[in-house]
Amino acid sequence: MKGLLIKDFYMTARYCRAFLLIVAVFIAVSFFGDDNIFFIVYPVMIASVIPMTLISYDERDKWTQYSGTLPYTRAQLVSSKYLIGLIFGSAAFVLSVAASVSRMLANGYFSLTELSVISAVLLVLGLIGPSLILPFAFKYGAEKGRIAFYIMIGIICAAGVLLSGLGFNAVMPESPWAPAVTAAAAVLLYAASWRLSVAFYKKREL
């Protein structure tokens, strides 16, 4: 597993340098006083696409076939991508939260409630993307996985519009526990996605 992670770190340094530069620039801008929440949210979203990008390069370089000759299980191959996602996502999350605290203090106030909401939003945005797309990628491959993911998102959006037209409205609870519950749900979704991807990849013909 250590070797897989080192390999993915090298690939990230080579192929995802633009992503890392964007994250660094946005974090720097948010630290130095810009109040636009986008500068805090975007680095987490960028970090969340790194695992999918690595899968695309793996398939392009025929790594999926070559890895079968190495002493790694398919569960380990899947886990390396989820762990890379957690590592870079956690780094972006910590930096974004620190930038949010810095922004509050620069404006002369600090709100634990606001910080908890922002943290929950960052966690959800960082986890929900890879949680939804990675199982498709491991089942169908990177390109087909993207198509299946977009179709699923389209169906969900269409269903939301339909339900809204029929008079159904989603109401966000105002409980102080709502951010914690939302964050916990995102973590559980990521864990479920991880297990599902392992199951899919074990059955996939390479």
Secondary structure as GFF3:
##gff-version 3
##sequence-region A 1 206
A	DSSP	alpha_helix	2	15	.	.	.	ID=ss1
A	DSSP	alpha_helix	17	31	.	.	.	ID=ss2
A	DSSP	alpha_helix	38	48	.	.	.	ID=ss3
A	DSSP	alpha_helix	50	60	.	.	.	ID=ss4
A	DSSP	alpha_helix	63	66	.	.	.	ID=ss5
A	DSSP	three_ten_helix	67	69	.	.	.	ID=ss6
A	DSSP	alpha_helix	74	106	.	.	.	ID=ss7
A	DSSP	alpha_helix	112	140	.	.	.	ID=ss8
A	DSSP	alpha_helix	142	165	.	.	.	ID=ss9
A	DSSP	alpha_helix	178	203	.	.	.	ID=ss10
###
